[in-house]
Amino acid sequence: MGTDCGGSIRVPASFDNLVGFRVTPGLISRSGVNPLVSHQDTAGPMTRTVRETAKLLDVLVGYDMEDGLTAKTELANPHGSYVNHLKADALNGARIGVLRDGFGDDDNPDAAPVNEVVDDAIVTMRNSDAEIVDPVEIPRLTDYLEETMLYVLQSKRDINRFLQDIDGPVDSVDELYENDDYHELLDLFVAFAEEGPDDLEDDLEYWRRLNAQQEFQQAILNVYANHDLDAIVYPDVQVIPPTEDEIREEKYATMTFPTNTIIASQSLCCAMSVPAGFTEGELPIGMEILGKPFDETTLIELGYSFEQTAPRRRPPETTPPTIWSP
């Protein structure tokens, strides 16, 4: 299990050769979850297979009186068990859009291997009789991603509320910051500790960005409608998994990391990361399948169907023998 605000289920799933599922916020309770942007946050599964994900969703999705956002489960219609949507032939006739703006530059040696693996995965989907619409474009994508970003603005308030509710050893972000109780590489924490307001009720920029998320979602739904799509695909992350040294040397930072997972997060859509294959250097690459709000069953169907086309997951050599399998 993990929690996903901007990609914290799907990014590690992509890097670790796992299936990672972000449901539409509200389908799984956030009770007990430390929020970053509370209305974007959701718990969710990280599993070896889509079947395992479907089994977990059957248990996890539902109304919780301790989390009012789960009233949105009234909008979901899974048509029975999610396991019932494990359809091996679901790619046959499905219309899949390819978001080329989500691919990195082929001249970048860290991006080219990702593009190659995901392009091969798209060919596999086409060979499974999916109708590939390549490319599709989300209008003003870069602008929307900037206009809908709430982490610096909202996270301080939401984490303060969480710390006060749990009656823990600290009461606020300010206390953590002043005591140096954070990792020096956490640039996002530093940003909202220094710049984030304690209250947002009268903050016009907050309300503007909150409204922009609905506009962003509508723009994405228009892409679905214009092309009669079932899903949109792209790499979870535009570059190969970075090494620990690269992180410590600050080649990448949280606030500038080239991840595409924020597309689903900041438009309040659902999304699934599935193992797409390996680079020539044996690094796992994840492909994200973007779904419409409350359309988790379509992701289960397409992800499972893609998973059946070839074995794309290999446990690390250090993994002990499996004593149970689904």
Secondary structure, 3 states (H helix, E strand, C coil): CEEECCCCCHHHHHHCCCEEEECCCCCECCCCCCCCCCCCCEEECEECCHHHHHHHHHHHECCECCEHHHHHHHHCCCCCCHHHHCCCCCCCCCEEEEEHHHCCCCCCCCCHHHHHHHHHHHHHHHHCCCEEEEEECCCCHHHHHHHCCCHHHHHHHHHHHHHHHHCCCCCCHHHHHHCCCCCCCCHHHHHHHHHCCCCCCCCHHHHHHHHHHHHHHHHHHHHHHHHCCCEEEEECECCCCCCHHHHHCCCCCHHHCCECCHHHHHHCCEEEEEEEEECCCCCEEEEEEEECCCCHHHHHHHHHHHHCCCCCCCCCCCCCCCCCCC
